[in-house]
Amino acid sequence: MIRSLAFCLFSVSFCLQVVPVPAQSPISGLRVTANPPATLLSTRSVALYDYTFTPKELEEVQRSFQKIGIDPIAYFETDVVLSGKEVTKAYTEYFVSRQVSFVVLLEKANPGFQLTIGAFNQKPSLIDTEQPAWKVKNNRLSDLLTTVWQDSWRSQKKANYLIADFPETDIKVDPIKGRRQEFYAIDLRVDNLAVPKFGNEAMDKELEQFFIANYPLKYQLVNAGSDEQELRRKGFLYVLCFVQARGVAAKEVLDYDLSKDEKSYASITFPDGQLQLKILPRDQPIYKFYFRHIDNGNVFLGNKWDADVNWLDALRNHLIGFKQEAKIN
């Protein structure tokens, strides 16, 4: 739904940004047109869908797209694709490799359904706000798809014929370029950490105060969007990163074991400096912090799941866990 896209579609800079971007709906930022894109029925698309869509609804969408001539090469949950800078970059590279021309956003409105299609800009922002985007809404999914069919065929001829019968929802895109480690970056006892700022005075002040009070090692707050190679030349070896999504989506992105199909996750927290467990539903939106080595891309997730619903609590969980493991006062 719109709130699931609002976090980051046109401001994807999570790994070099420690505080969340204020929610802005990309749908409201688009220049909406009443006409479908001219080459929609002759080029490839990718579908990003709200996780609340059922398999039956996605199958209905794909059957209709097959008839119309819209060719999504894959379907991905929106909050998975948009959960972090490195994640979105990896998906962007995949879309480019598959010669995707359009992004199809499938949302559940209140009430009903909404479909928005915009040209893929081959960048992590996915769609440029100045470009026209086609939007269709209806209370019934079948009626929405009928409108898509009628409007598309009114303006162009179908050229895509080899379209899959069922939605391709199980493609795996790995955003981790180096090794994935379920322990802490102990080398931070001597190596310098880059902590990117938000760019908001109040939030940056809170971030600065937190690190002054809780991180006795070498670090420096750097500007959001800083070039990592430039940071490396300045002597930084690690950067603080995070993902923000539903718990189950964050675990999927970070390649945790999901075979048990748990309904909730136990997260270690330190509300008063003492370890406590917090049980969070799998669909609860959370933040999960980790360290990444700039040179080799290795990520260090910590030895326990330490996500939390608030960015500052999640950051505290990870840093206290790291300090305890590294025996740092």
N, C-alpha and C positions, 0 to 999 in steps of 0.2 A: 504494500500500500504506500501512499505518498510519504508517510512518516519513515518508512523503511528506506526510501531513497533520499530523504531530506538531508541526511547526515553528511553526504560526501560526494555526490556525483560530479559536481563541478568544483570541488576543492579537495582533491585527493592528495593529502600530504601527511599522512599519519605517522610514518616512520620518522620523519624529521619534524615532529610536532607532538608535544606531550599533553596538550590540553585540547579538548574536543572543539571542533568548529561549531559555532552556533547554527542551529538547524535552519536551513533555507531550502525550500522545495524547488528542485530543478524543474519540476513541471510548471510552476508559476514563472520561472525565468525563461522559458522557451517562447519563441515567437510561433504561436499556434496557427496552423493553416487548416482549412477545411478539405484540402485535396491531398490524396496519397502521393508519396514521392514518385517521380516519373519512372524510375527504373526498379521499383520495388519487386515487380513480378519477373525480373530477368537477372537479378543478382542475389547474393547470399546475405542472410541476416543471422543474428544471434538473439535469442530470447532470454531476458532477465525477468524472473517472475517472483511474486510475493510467496513466501514459504507456506502461506495458508492455502494456496491452490492445491486441490486434491489431484491425485493421479488421473481420476476420471475427467476432471475439468481440463487438465493439460492434454489429455488424449482428444477431447472434444476440440480444443484449440488446434491441435496438429492436424486432425482430419479436415478441419475447415481450411487451414492454411494450404494443405495439399491440394484441395479442390480449387482454391483461389490462385495458387501459384507463388505464395510466400514460402521461402525456403530457409527456415532456421537450421543452421548446422548443429546447434546444441541449445539446450535449455540449462540455465544456471540460476540458483536462488540469488536474488538481488543482494541481500545483506552479506552473502559469502563473497561475491565479487567486489563489493565496496567496503570490506571490513578493514582494510589497511592499505597504506601506500604500496608496499611491496606486493601485496595480493593483487591489487588493481593493475599494477604494472605487468605482472605475470599474465593476467587474463588479457590485457591489451595486446601483449606480444602474441598470445595465442590467436586472438581474433584477427590480427594482421596476417599471421601465417596461414589462416584459413580463408583469406581474401573476403572478409566480411565487409559489407557495404552499409548495412543498417542495423541499428539496435532497436529491438522491440521490447518495450516495457509493459509487462502485464501486472496490473494492480487490482486489488479489491478496494473499490471505493466504498463510501458510506452514504447511501446503499449502492449495491451493484458492483459493476466491473468497469475498468478503464484500460484502454490500450493506447499507447503513445509510441510513435515510430519516428526516429530521427536518424540522420546520416551519421555513420560512425566516422569520427575525425582522426582515428589512428593514434590517439593520445589517451592518457589515463583519465582525462575528463570525459571521454567517450562521445559526448555530443556537445557541439558549440551552441551557446545560448543565442547567438545572432542568426543561426540557421533556422529555417522554418521546420516545424515538427507537426506531424499529423496526429490528432487526438480524437478518439471515439469513446463515448461513454454510454452505458445502458444498464438498467437494473437487471436484465437477464443476459447471461453470457451468449446464449444462442442468438438473441436479437442483435447483440453487438457484432457478432461474427457475420451475421447476414448483412449488416451495414458495411462492414469491411469488404465483403465480397462484392456487393453492388457498386460501391464507390470506386473500388479498384478496377473492376471490369468496365466501368463507364469511361475511364480515362486512359486505359492502356491494355495491351494484349498480354496474355499469359505466355511466358517463354520458359519458365521453370517447370519441368515435367518429372525429373528424377528426384522426387521429394519423399522422404522417409514416411512410412505408415504411422510410426509412433514417435513421440518426443524423445530425443536423445538427452537423458538426464544424468547419466552416470560417467561423464567424462571428467577425469581428474586433471587439474592444473596445479602444479606444485610451485608455490611462490618462494620456497626456501632454496636459495642457490648453493649454499654450502651444506655443511653437516648440521643435522638437527640433534641438539644435546638436551637431555632432560636432567641437567644440573646447572649450577650457576657459573658465571664467568669469573672464576677465582682470580684470573690474571688482573682483574680490575683493582686488586690490592696495590698494583704498581702502575697500571696503564691508565691513560687519560680518557675520560668519558665525555662525549658531547651530549648535552641536554638541550635540544632545540626549544626555543621559546614559542609562545603562541602569537604574540604581537598585540595582545590586549593587556593594557597596563595593569589592571587589577589581577587578572589571571597570572600574568608573569610575576607579579609581586608574590602571590601565594606560592607559586612554584619555586621562586628564589628562596623564600623563607623556609619552605619544606626542606630543600637541599642543604641549606645552612644548618638546620637543626638536626638533620638525620643522615647526612652523608659526609663522613670525615676524610674521604679519599679525594684523588685528583679529578676534578670535573670543571666544566665551564658551560654556562648557558650560552647558546649560539642562536643566531637568527633562524626563524622558521624558513625552510626551503634552502638552507645552505647547501652548497655543492659538496658532496662527500669527499671528492678527491682533494678539494681545497682544505677541508677539515683534516684529511690525512696528512697533507703537507704541513699543517700547523701542529702536528704531533698527536692528534686524536686517533685512537685505535678502535674504540667502541662507540656505538651510538645507541641511545635508549629508544626503543620502539614499542608500539602497542597495536593490538587489534581491538575493534569495538564492534560487537555483533551479539546475537543470541549465543548463549553458552555453547549449545551444540554446534552452531556454525563456527564459532571461534575454535572449538576443538577440531573440527573438520579441517579448517584452514591450517592449523598448526600440527596436523597429522597425529593427533592423539587417537588412542584405540577407542573406537565407537562400537565395537562388536557386542557389548553387553546391552546396548539399547536402554541405558538408564534414563529414568524420568527426571532425575535431579542429580546435581553434582555437589560434593562436599569440597568447599574451598577453605584453605587456611587463611585466617585473618588475625590481625593484631590490634584490636580496638583500644586496648590499654597497655600495649606493649607485651601482652601475654598471648600465647597462641590459643586460638579458639577455632572451632569449625563452624562454618556457615553453610547451610544447605540452600542451594539456589536451584529453582526449576530450570530445566534444560532450555526453555525458550525465554528465559529472563535475559534481557540485554545486559551485557557486562563489558568490562574492560579487562584486558590481559596484557601485562607488560612483559618485556623480555629485552635482553641485550643482544646486539648483533655486532660481529667483528667486521670492520669496514673492508679489510683487504680480502678475506677469504669467504665472507658471506655466512660463516657459521653463526647459528642462533643458539642462545642459551636461555632455556625456558624455566629453569629452576627445577628442583626435585619434587615439588608438590604443586597441585593446581591451586593458584592463589588469586584467581579473578575476583572482581567485586563490581557492584553496581555503580559505584562512584569512582571517577578517575583517580582522585586523590587517595581513596582507600586502597584501590588496586595497586597504585604505585607504592604506597606504604607497605602493603603485604609483600611485594616483591623485594623491596630494598631491605626490609627487616629480615626476611628469610635469607637473603644473600649475606647480610652481615653476620647472622648467626652461623651459617654454614662456613663462612670465611673466618669466624672467630674475631670479628671486629667489634669493638665497643662503640 
